[in-house]
Amino acid sequence: MWIDCGIHAREWISPAFCLIFVHYSLSFYNQNPDITQILDNMDVYVMPVMNPDGYKYTWTKNRMWRKNRSSKKNTSCIGVDLNRNFDANWCTIGASPDPCEEIYCGAFPESEPESLAVANFLRSHKDSIQIYLSIHSYSQMLIIPYSCSMDEAENHSDLYEMVKQAAENIRRYYRSVYTYGPGAKTIYLAPGGSDDWAYNIGIKYSFTFELQDRGHYGFLLPPSHIQGACNEALTAVKTIALKVIEKTQTATGPRETV
């Protein structure tokens, strides 16, 4: 399982979740049965901040900055939207070729060192990675492919059932409402996204989570909401991971204990 956070600089709850996920995993392994089962059956890669330069900039200069901080020739505008920079219907409707726009797709797919590094790692591990998760905010949504087109994923029904169950568990335990479904139909067309690209290279359980809230605080979620937002996301991660483990073990048999 791969989890990345902080692809968009201003979405501070996202890196917070990655760190809380690591802390929870270390603290509750062999205590909580769900996380124990997940860690006994999966290696987990966690990237706490995919966009470190942009993230730092939101702390020091501009709290609402979205893109990375790369500079380009022939323009004074800074940055590329890393979640429009992957090779999934790259720079079509829902992205912009204008370097001054917040959804600027970059000069070409994987033009940015951040997206290129992640893409190279995932390509080299695509045969073993079962789940791709990208954590964003805000709007409380659990998104499945595709966002880059109106097409449905080949395993749409499996993916849809997983996010439906995750949303139901969040509502049951925390009374929070999360909508769910394919990105293009649930939010808007967003080509060049990491989740669609990961799905297309063969990682068939690919998801984007949009964490709290639904717009009252937006990107400026107060510290008092951090734990609750992360608990909700953790519930969704565990729901999905356990379902994928069940499906893969049904297909291949349980992992041998050595």
Disulfide bonds with the S-S distance in Angstrom:
Cys5-Cys18 2.12
Cys77-Cys100 1.92
Cys91-Cys105 2.04
